[in-house]
């Protein structure tokens, strides 16, 4: 399980900053796929009519984890950058650490 703080002080490449500043951390999530992208238009036109499935459908999934991508936003100049961390199944942002030992 990976636990990442919600803020981090790191280098900002923005024209205003150019130094270490505090960044807000969120987890990157891919946006909704567009229906008008060239690949999707080509795929849809190929699928039209008779003839069944025309492109291979992927079934042999091997990975059980995902590479986590963090999105860092500078609090001063709002410049955003992405940072890839290692593969993990469980990912948390700013959760409190569970204390070891007996709890009353």
Secondary structure, 3 states (H helix, E strand, C coil): CEEECCEEEEECCCCCCCCEEEEEEEECCCCCCCCCCHHHHHHHHHHCCCCCCCCCCCCCCCCCCEEEEEEEEECCCCCEEEEEEEEECCEEECCCCCCCCCCC
